[in-house]
Amino acid sequence: MGNSQKKLDETLFNLRLSSKQMMKESQRATKEEGTEKIKAKKALEKGLIDTARIHAENAIRKKNDSLNFMRLSSKLDAVASKVQTATRTENMTREFSKMLPQLDRVLQNLNVENVSQTMGQFETMFENLDVASGYVSDSLQQSTAVAAPRQEVDGLLTQIASENNIAIEEQFGELATGAIGTAPVREQEAKSKVDRRA
């Protein structure tokens, strides 16, 4: 098996080497085509029509040679690629055949019932946690709803302070001048004015 792999590698190397050689030949033919065109031009400038025609024919032939070498190089690359793909596929197949007995052993040792039972317990615990977190969230919302609104609390504190002549502007800032607390303060001021008149 190692010997066949070595032969495949050698074949692959030779194919790639031949492809590169064909590409070099194509490039050489392209250069020669250019040279023949220059010669044809010079012959035309000298009035040598037959010589110019020969160089033109040579240029066309070199152009065709260049294209043929390029096609051959491309075909060799394609064959090399297919050989390489076949080699990789064979190696993968060999590795898979080694793994199959191990996978078979794992599947035999794997208890499907235990896995199913464990996953079922996990799902149940997850659902219970979800329900419990829902209860906590609902309880927090209810306790927040039961608490007195802040405006009412602030209003009551302002009223108590005004009834007992306690200055709360420094402690509560805008609380003493709030809309809810202004009514009791005004009532107290009105009472004190009536008392003075009397």
Contacts in CASP RR format, 6 or more apart in sequence:
PFRMAT RR
TARGET T0000
AUTHOR 0000-0000-0000
METHOD contacts of the structure
MODEL  1
MGNSQKKLDETLFNLRLSSKQMMKESQRATKEEGTEKIKAKKALEKGLID
TARIHAENAIRKKNDSLNFMRLSSKLDAVASKVQTATRTENMTREFSKML
PQLDRVLQNLNVENVSQTMGQFETMFENLDVASGYVSDSLQQSTAVAAPR
QEVDGLLTQIASENNIAIEEQFGELATGAIGTAPVREQEAKSKVDRRA
5 87 0 8 1.000
8 83 0 8 1.000
8 87 0 8 1.000
9 87 0 8 1.000
11 83 0 8 1.000
12 80 0 8 1.000
12 83 0 8 1.000
12 84 0 8 1.000
12 87 0 8 1.000
15 76 0 8 1.000
15 77 0 8 1.000
15 79 0 8 1.000
15 80 0 8 1.000
15 83 0 8 1.000
16 76 0 8 1.000
16 77 0 8 1.000
16 80 0 8 1.000
18 76 0 8 1.000
19 73 0 8 1.000
19 74 0 8 1.000
19 76 0 8 1.000
19 77 0 8 1.000
19 80 0 8 1.000
20 73 0 8 1.000
22 69 0 8 1.000
22 70 0 8 1.000
22 72 0 8 1.000
22 73 0 8 1.000
22 76 0 8 1.000
23 69 0 8 1.000
23 70 0 8 1.000
23 73 0 8 1.000
25 65 0 8 1.000
25 69 0 8 1.000
26 65 0 8 1.000
26 66 0 8 1.000
26 67 0 8 1.000
26 69 0 8 1.000
26 70 0 8 1.000
26 73 0 8 1.000
27 66 0 8 1.000
29 62 0 8 1.000
29 63 0 8 1.000
29 65 0 8 1.000
29 66 0 8 1.000
29 69 0 8 1.000
30 62 0 8 1.000
30 63 0 8 1.000
30 66 0 8 1.000
32 58 0 8 1.000
32 62 0 8 1.000
33 59 0 8 1.000
33 62 0 8 1.000
33 63 0 8 1.000
33 66 0 8 1.000
34 59 0 8 1.000
34 62 0 8 1.000
36 55 0 8 1.000
36 56 0 8 1.000
36 58 0 8 1.000
36 59 0 8 1.000
36 62 0 8 1.000
37 55 0 8 1.000
37 56 0 8 1.000
37 59 0 8 1.000
39 51 0 8 1.000
39 55 0 8 1.000
39 58 0 8 1.000
40 52 0 8 1.000
40 53 0 8 1.000
40 55 0 8 1.000
40 56 0 8 1.000
40 59 0 8 1.000
41 52 0 8 1.000
43 49 0 8 1.000
43 51 0 8 1.000
43 52 0 8 1.000
43 55 0 8 1.000
44 52 0 8 1.000
151 180 0 8 1.000
152 180 0 8 1.000
154 172 0 8 1.000
154 175 0 8 1.000
154 178 0 8 1.000
154 180 0 8 1.000
154 181 0 8 1.000
155 175 0 8 1.000
155 178 0 8 1.000
155 180 0 8 1.000
155 181 0 8 1.000
155 184 0 8 1.000
157 168 0 8 1.000
157 172 0 8 1.000
157 175 0 8 1.000
158 168 0 8 1.000
158 172 0 8 1.000
158 175 0 8 1.000
158 176 0 8 1.000
158 178 0 8 1.000
158 180 0 8 1.000
158 181 0 8 1.000
158 184 0 8 1.000
158 185 0 8 1.000
159 181 0 8 1.000
159 184 0 8 1.000
160 166 0 8 1.000
161 167 0 8 1.000
161 168 0 8 1.000
161 176 0 8 1.000
162 181 0 8 1.000
162 184 0 8 1.000
162 185 0 8 1.000
162 188 0 8 1.000
163 184 0 8 1.000
163 188 0 8 1.000
168 175 0 8 1.000
168 176 0 8 1.000
169 176 0 8 1.000
169 177 0 8 1.000
176 185 0 8 1.000
END
